[in-house]
Amino acid sequence: LGDRRKQCTCTPAQINQYHSRISGPLLDRIDLHVEVMPVEFADLNDRAKAEPSSAIRERVNAARKIQNERYAGTGITCNAMLTPAFLHQFCILTEGAQNMLKTAFERMGLSARAYDRILKVARTIADLDGSEDIDVQHIAEALQYRSLDRKYWGN
């Protein structure tokens, strides 16, 4: 199901039965969920230079430094540990980001737990971007990591 190269032979009932194995409340407890499609041969054989691991490591280390400084003295070491009370203190959204999150919350029928997860992921994306506030592009990317909410669970 979802493969661009092959047609799924499952019946709708079989697909629904498979999806029912993962409940919405369980999915809410997972920060990132994305579908990963099979890799094409051309992509494996591509000689184009990708971003080196060392550059990615530098960005991650810079984001971790930002988080260590932000949460000094709180007992929190990373965005994933933010409690709901700290979310409001440390996840400051621009007006555009707030509007986008509100629209997504209403259209996708997100739970309060999913809302918290999206804020934490958006905070991390903003940290990787070196941004103090969470902006529209950070919320948009965080929402992309909730693809299973949208695609299979009817939200």
N, C-alpha and C positions, 0 to 999 in steps of 0.2 A: 504494500500500500504506500503510495507516494513516490515510488521509484519512477523516474522519467523514462527509463528504458524498457520496463516490463509492466505488463498489465496485471493488476491484482486479480486473483481468481476467487477470493473469499466472497461469501455472501454478505449482505449488509448485517444480517443477524450475527454472523461470525465476527465481523469487525466490531459490532457493538459489544459482544461478549468479551472480546479481547480488551477493549477500552474500559469495560466495567471492572477489570481487575485492578485498576488504579483509581482510587476514589479522589474526588476533588479535595477533601481535607488533607490527604496524603500529598497530593500534588502541591498544595499550598505551602508545604513544609520544605519544598525544594526551591532553592534560590534561582537556579538557571535550568531551564529545560528547552532544548532545541533539537530539532530533527537533523540528523546527519545522513546525507545521501551518499550512496556509493561513489567512490572516487573514479573519475574517468581516466582512461589510459593516458590521454593527452596531458592531463594535469600531472600525472606521475612522471611523465617523460619530459615535462617542461623544464627548460634550462634557465628560465628567468630567475634572477636573484630575488629572494624573499628577504624580508627584514631579518637581520641576524639576531640570534638568541641574546647576544650581549646587549643589543639596543633595547630589547624587550625587558631584560633583567634590570637595566638602568631605570626604565620607566616604573617598573614594579617597585624597585627599591626607593625611588623618589616618592611614590605614593605611600609606601609603608612609613617613610620618615614623616610625611605630612600627618598620617594617622597617629603615629606615636606622639608627635607634638600636640595635636589636637586633643587627644585623650589622656594626656599626662595627668596623673593623680586621680583618675576615675576608675581604675581597675579594668578599663576596656583597652584592648590591644588592637582591635580591627573593627571595621564597619559591621561585620556580621554579628558582633556582640552587642550592638546597640539595642537598648531597651526602648519601648515605646516613648517613655519620658525623654530619653536622650535624642530620639529621632527628631523631635520638634526643635531641640536646641542645636543639633549639628547638621541637620538636613534642610538647609535654607534653600527654598526654590524661588527662582525668578517668577514673575507674574505669568509669563508665557508657559513656563514649565508647570506651574500650578494648574493653569487652564487645561493643558494637555493631559495631565494626570487625572484631573476631574472628569474630563470627557472619556478617557480610557476606562476609568473606574466604572462609570455609568454604562458605557456601551458594552464592556466585556463582562459586566456583572461580577467584578472582583470582590473577594472577601477582604476583611480587615487584615488578615494575615498576609494575603498576597500584596496588599497595599504597602505594608511594612517591608516586605521582601523587595519590592520594586524600589522603594526609597533607599534601602541599603545598597542595592546594586547600582542605582544611579549615583549615590554618594561615592562609590568606588570608581565608577567611570569618570566622574568629575575629578576625583583625585588623580587618576591616571592622566587626565587632560590638564592637570595643574590649575583647575578652577576652584575658587573658594565656594561659589554658589553652584547649585544644581540648575542647569539651564535646559532648554527644550531638547537639544540634541542628546543630553544625558538621559532624560526621561524616555525619549524615543528609542534609544538603544536598549535601555533596561526593559522596556515593554517588548522589544523584539525577543528577549530571552524568556518571554512568557508564551511562546508560540503554542504550546500544548493546551493552555487555557482556552485560546481562541479556536484552535482547529478541531479538537476532539471532544471537548467537554461542554460545547455549546454556549460558552460564556461570551 
